[in-house]
Amino acid sequence: MKFYRPNIFKTVQVLSYNYKMNSVTSMLLLLLFISCNNSPASQEEKIILPNTPETVSKQWQVHLDKNEIEEAAALSTTLTKEWLAENKELFLNDPQLYQTKFVKMNCTTEGEKAICNYTILEEGELIEDFFLLKKVDGQWLVDLEEEMANPELDEQIFKAMEKELKLD
């Protein structure tokens, strides 16, 4: 009588080969999945900045009120960034956080420049002022210093304010 004896060595080899292939395939799929999840776009979230004169002005002021100088700088022209850097210690040494309440804001845009006239309520008193903004590479930015550097712009500001007052 002949006994059938399966070749166990050969069976083990086939199973071992299939196991190795499944492990290799699984490992490759895992690496592919991990590499897709760690793409540069997902690693560094893109910050979406406000991009209208009014929203930029208000957000810039919110950052300033909270002493978030770096965040305010992201919404600033080069000259305004310099002003923020010069006054950073002053802001950071002030432990009080503010909350500016805009009562009214009207923005006038002319090409790549904008003027936002606003009224705020501070300690029960209404205060009127304005923001100057400049569009740089498609992004509206607060431009504080330009008013001092350009007397012609002062004239435009006063004309725009005068026009606003006549409309109300």
Residue frames relative to the residue before (quaternion, step in Angstrom):
aa qw qx qy qz dx dy dz
M 1.0000 0.0000 0.0000 0.0000 0.00 0.00 0.00
K 0.2676 -0.7681 0.5694 0.1194 3.47 -0.93 1.00
F 0.2481 -0.7511 0.5941 0.1462 3.48 -0.88 0.92
Y 0.3368 -0.7082 0.5792 0.2224 3.44 -1.01 0.84
R 0.0478 -0.7893 0.6118 -0.0182 3.45 -0.69 1.08
P 0.3019 -0.7620 0.5335 0.2088 3.58 -0.38 1.12
N 0.4982 -0.6386 0.4974 0.3107 3.48 -1.15 0.66
I 0.2440 -0.8118 0.5184 0.1126 3.56 0.00 1.32
F 0.6115 0.5616 -0.3573 0.4278 3.57 0.99 -0.73
K 0.6723 0.4900 -0.2954 0.4697 3.56 0.95 -0.92
T 0.6334 0.5278 -0.3261 0.4625 3.62 0.99 -0.77
V 0.6518 0.5081 -0.3067 0.4721 3.56 0.97 -0.87
Q 0.6334 0.5308 -0.3310 0.4554 3.58 1.01 -0.80
V 0.6637 0.4990 -0.3047 0.4666 3.62 0.89 -0.93
L 0.6682 0.4900 -0.3057 0.4690 3.57 0.89 -0.91
S 0.6430 0.5234 -0.3146 0.4622 3.54 0.98 -0.84
Y 0.6444 0.5159 -0.3166 0.4673 3.60 0.97 -0.86
N 0.6619 0.4993 -0.3053 0.4684 3.61 0.91 -0.91
Y 0.6383 0.5277 -0.3206 0.4596 3.56 1.02 -0.83
K 0.6580 0.5060 -0.3063 0.4661 3.58 0.96 -0.90
M 0.6587 0.5030 -0.3168 0.4613 3.59 0.93 -0.83
N 0.6510 0.4984 -0.3206 0.4743 3.58 0.97 -0.80
S 0.6435 0.5167 -0.3206 0.4649 3.59 0.99 -0.76
V 0.6568 0.4993 -0.3050 0.4757 3.55 0.95 -0.90
T 0.6582 0.5008 -0.3080 0.4702 3.58 0.91 -0.91
S 0.6544 0.5092 -0.3107 0.4648 3.58 0.92 -0.88
M 0.6536 0.5162 -0.3095 0.4590 3.56 0.97 -0.87
L 0.6554 0.5044 -0.3115 0.4680 3.59 0.96 -0.85
L 0.6496 0.5032 -0.3194 0.4720 3.59 0.95 -0.79
L 0.6397 0.5219 -0.3204 0.4646 3.56 0.99 -0.81
L 0.6630 0.4967 -0.3036 0.4707 3.61 0.92 -0.87
L 0.6310 0.5253 -0.3273 0.4677 3.58 1.02 -0.78
F 0.6547 0.5135 -0.3047 0.4635 3.57 0.94 -0.89
I 0.6694 0.4960 -0.2961 0.4671 3.58 0.91 -0.92
S 0.6712 0.4953 -0.3149 0.4527 3.59 0.89 -0.82
C 0.6339 0.5120 -0.3384 0.4707 3.61 1.07 -0.61
N 0.6715 0.4985 -0.3002 0.4588 3.59 1.01 -0.74
N 0.7358 0.4052 -0.2275 0.4927 3.60 1.09 -0.58
S 0.2487 0.7714 -0.5483 0.2060 3.56 1.05 0.65
P 0.6465 -0.5521 0.3462 0.3968 3.63 -1.07 0.60
A 0.6256 0.5557 -0.3514 0.4200 3.59 1.01 -0.71
S 0.7127 0.4267 -0.2750 0.4841 3.59 0.98 -0.73
Q 0.6076 0.5674 -0.3643 0.4197 3.61 1.11 -0.51
E 0.7808 0.1522 -0.0998 0.5977 3.56 0.86 -0.85
E 0.3262 -0.7629 0.5273 0.1832 3.52 -0.38 1.27
K 0.3887 -0.6976 0.5468 0.2515 3.51 -0.99 0.84
I 0.3003 -0.7466 0.5697 0.1670 3.52 -0.81 1.03
I 0.2447 -0.7614 0.5851 0.1346 3.54 -0.77 1.05
L 0.2295 -0.7908 0.5591 0.0970 3.53 -0.58 1.21
P 0.5268 -0.5778 0.4913 0.3836 3.58 -1.13 0.52
N 0.0821 -0.8455 0.5271 0.0211 3.59 -0.97 0.66
T 0.5343 0.4879 -0.5040 0.4716 3.53 0.77 1.10
P 0.6432 -0.5354 0.3513 0.4199 3.61 -1.04 0.52
E 0.6782 0.4977 -0.3025 0.4482 3.60 0.90 -0.88
T 0.7049 0.4576 -0.2861 0.4604 3.61 0.79 -0.94
V 0.6234 0.5249 -0.3412 0.4685 3.59 1.05 -0.71
S 0.6544 0.5218 -0.3140 0.4482 3.60 0.89 -0.92
K 0.6959 0.4739 -0.2789 0.4619 3.56 0.84 -0.99
Q 0.6725 0.4885 -0.3067 0.4638 3.59 0.92 -0.86
W 0.6075 0.5508 -0.3455 0.4563 3.59 1.04 -0.76
Q 0.6730 0.4919 -0.2893 0.4706 3.57 0.96 -0.91
V 0.6083 0.5417 -0.3518 0.4612 3.61 1.04 -0.73
H 0.6586 0.5003 -0.3083 0.4700 3.59 0.92 -0.88
L 0.6573 0.5053 -0.3112 0.4645 3.57 0.95 -0.84
D 0.6304 0.5433 -0.3255 0.4487 3.59 1.00 -0.83
K 0.7413 0.3940 -0.2092 0.5015 3.58 1.06 -0.78
N 0.4553 -0.7002 0.4227 0.3517 3.59 1.33 0.17
E 0.3890 0.6940 -0.4954 0.3489 3.59 1.10 0.72
I 0.1179 -0.8621 0.4912 0.0396 3.52 0.51 1.28
E 0.6554 0.5152 -0.3225 0.4484 3.61 0.90 -0.85
E 0.6576 0.5029 -0.3054 0.4705 3.57 0.99 -0.82
A 0.6335 0.5112 -0.3229 0.4827 3.58 1.05 -0.78
A 0.6294 0.5483 -0.3308 0.4403 3.59 1.03 -0.78
A 0.6088 0.5615 -0.3547 0.4339 3.60 1.10 -0.61
L 0.7219 0.3712 -0.2219 0.5402 3.58 1.26 -0.41
S 0.6025 0.5844 -0.3211 0.4386 3.58 1.26 0.44
T 0.4882 -0.6092 0.5312 0.3291 3.53 -1.25 0.54
T 0.7152 -0.4318 0.3209 0.4462 3.57 -1.28 0.14
L 0.6671 0.4981 -0.3083 0.4603 3.59 0.89 -0.87
T 0.6679 0.4868 -0.3032 0.4744 3.58 0.98 -0.79
K 0.6003 0.5431 -0.3554 0.4674 3.59 1.09 -0.65
E 0.6360 0.5199 -0.3227 0.4702 3.57 1.02 -0.81
W 0.6416 0.5198 -0.3151 0.4679 3.58 1.00 -0.86
L 0.6449 0.5122 -0.3142 0.4723 3.59 0.99 -0.86
A 0.6560 0.5119 -0.3133 0.4576 3.59 0.95 -0.89
E 0.6546 0.5197 -0.3074 0.4550 3.59 0.99 -0.85
N 0.7747 0.3433 -0.1637 0.5052 3.58 1.07 -0.78
K 0.3308 0.7899 -0.4705 0.2129 3.58 1.28 0.08
E 0.6688 0.5034 -0.3063 0.4533 3.59 0.84 -0.95
L 0.6168 0.5487 -0.3389 0.4513 3.57 1.03 -0.80
F 0.6741 0.4856 -0.2888 0.4757 3.58 0.92 -0.93
L 0.7189 0.4697 -0.2601 0.4414 3.56 0.80 -1.01
N 0.6522 0.5064 -0.3153 0.4679 3.60 1.16 -0.52
D 0.6007 0.5289 -0.3598 0.4796 3.57 1.26 -0.21
P 0.2758 -0.8098 0.4933 0.1576 3.62 -0.26 1.21
Q 0.6035 0.5781 -0.3609 0.4140 3.57 1.18 -0.44
L 0.2308 -0.7363 0.6193 0.1455 3.54 -1.01 0.87
Y 0.2648 -0.7804 0.5533 0.1211 3.53 -0.94 0.91
Q 0.1324 -0.7501 0.6348 0.1299 3.51 -1.33 0.23
T 0.2157 -0.8006 0.5512 0.0935 3.51 -0.08 1.35
K 0.1570 -0.7776 0.6040 0.0770 3.55 -0.89 0.98
F 0.2283 -0.7735 0.5807 0.1112 3.52 -0.51 1.25
V 0.2718 -0.7534 0.5816 0.1426 3.53 -0.79 1.09
K 0.7952 -0.0379 0.0910 0.5983 3.53 1.01 -0.89
M 0.0611 0.7737 -0.6303 0.0208 3.56 -1.15 0.66
N 0.0108 -0.7724 0.6346 -0.0246 3.54 -0.92 1.02
C 0.1218 -0.8070 0.5766 0.0388 3.55 -0.70 1.11
T 0.1406 -0.7589 0.6330 0.0599 3.51 -1.06 0.90
T 0.1442 -0.8021 0.5778 0.0451 3.54 -0.75 1.09
E 0.0184 0.7687 -0.6386 0.0302 3.52 -1.03 0.89
G 0.8161 -0.1205 0.0278 0.5645 3.55 -0.16 1.32
E 0.8080 -0.2285 0.2129 0.4997 3.55 -0.76 -1.13
K 0.6658 0.4531 -0.2987 0.5120 3.60 1.29 0.25
A 0.0549 -0.7870 0.6141 0.0246 3.53 -1.18 0.61
I 0.1657 -0.7330 0.6500 0.1130 3.52 -1.28 0.55
C 0.0920 -0.7816 0.6160 0.0332 3.55 -0.84 1.02
N 0.1731 -0.7675 0.6133 0.0690 3.54 -0.45 1.27
Y 0.0258 0.8195 -0.5709 0.0435 3.56 -0.86 0.89
T 0.2263 -0.7084 0.6480 0.1646 3.46 -1.41 0.32
I 0.0688 -0.7881 0.6111 0.0276 3.56 -0.90 0.95
L 0.3457 -0.6923 0.5911 0.2278 3.52 -1.29 0.45
E 0.0816 0.7960 -0.5900 0.1076 3.55 -0.57 1.20
E 0.8392 -0.1046 0.0095 0.5336 3.54 -0.63 1.22
G 0.7372 -0.4384 0.2167 0.4663 3.55 0.93 0.97
E 0.6688 0.4787 -0.2896 0.4896 3.58 1.27 -0.05
L 0.3643 -0.7140 0.5555 0.2209 3.56 -1.02 0.84
I 0.0638 -0.7951 0.6031 -0.0074 3.54 -0.81 1.06
E 0.1896 -0.7777 0.5922 0.0926 3.56 -0.90 0.98
D 0.1424 0.7597 -0.6216 0.1269 3.54 -1.03 0.88
F 0.2813 -0.7598 0.5561 0.1850 3.58 -1.23 -0.22
F 0.2938 -0.6887 0.6296 0.2074 3.49 -1.40 0.36
L 0.2280 -0.7097 0.6440 0.1719 3.52 -1.20 0.65
L 0.0537 -0.7996 0.5979 0.0153 3.56 -0.95 0.83
K 0.1487 -0.7603 0.6282 0.0715 3.50 -1.25 0.59
K 0.3383 -0.7217 0.5647 0.2140 3.56 -1.01 0.80
V 0.0075 -0.7928 0.6065 -0.0601 3.56 -0.64 1.21
D 0.8393 -0.0839 0.0033 0.5372 3.57 -0.65 1.15
G 0.7448 -0.4305 0.2146 0.4625 3.55 0.95 0.93
Q 0.6770 0.4594 -0.2843 0.4998 3.61 1.28 -0.07
W 0.3778 -0.7044 0.5538 0.2333 3.58 -0.88 0.95
L 0.0299 -0.8018 0.5958 -0.0367 3.58 -0.92 1.01
V 0.4978 -0.6281 0.5058 0.3193 3.56 -1.12 0.69
D 0.0835 -0.8037 0.5889 -0.0147 3.55 -0.87 1.05
L 0.1300 -0.8559 0.4984 0.0462 3.57 0.32 1.27
E 0.7370 0.4877 -0.2463 0.3979 3.54 0.80 -0.99
E 0.5492 0.6589 -0.4072 0.3137 3.57 1.06 -0.54
E 0.5907 0.5880 -0.3789 0.4022 3.59 1.03 -0.67
M 0.6941 0.4607 -0.2789 0.4778 3.60 1.05 -0.70
A 0.6960 0.4966 -0.2697 0.4430 3.56 1.10 -0.66
N 0.7915 0.2718 -0.1152 0.5352 3.58 1.17 -0.48
P 0.2634 -0.8010 0.5168 0.1481 3.61 -0.14 1.25
E 0.5890 0.5697 -0.3772 0.4315 3.61 1.11 -0.57
L 0.6297 0.5315 -0.3353 0.4567 3.56 1.06 -0.70
D 0.5722 0.5778 -0.3793 0.4415 3.61 1.10 -0.63
E 0.6403 0.5260 -0.3130 0.4640 3.54 0.98 -0.88
Q 0.6549 0.5045 -0.3054 0.4726 3.58 0.94 -0.87
I 0.6323 0.5382 -0.3274 0.4511 3.56 0.99 -0.84
F 0.6858 0.4811 -0.2914 0.4619 3.56 0.83 -0.96
K 0.6324 0.5186 -0.3324 0.4697 3.60 1.02 -0.72
A 0.6580 0.5006 -0.3072 0.4712 3.57 0.98 -0.86
M 0.6491 0.5054 -0.3178 0.4715 3.59 0.98 -0.80
E 0.6380 0.5283 -0.3205 0.4594 3.55 0.98 -0.84
K 0.6456 0.5191 -0.3037 0.4705 3.55 1.01 -0.90
E 0.6419 0.5245 -0.3150 0.4621 3.59 0.97 -0.85
L 0.6717 0.5054 -0.3024 0.4494 3.58 0.92 -0.90
K 0.6492 0.5146 -0.3133 0.4643 3.59 1.05 -0.70
L 0.6609 0.5192 -0.3070 0.4465 3.60 1.11 -0.67
D 0.6753 0.5123 -0.3049 0.4343 3.61 1.07 -0.62
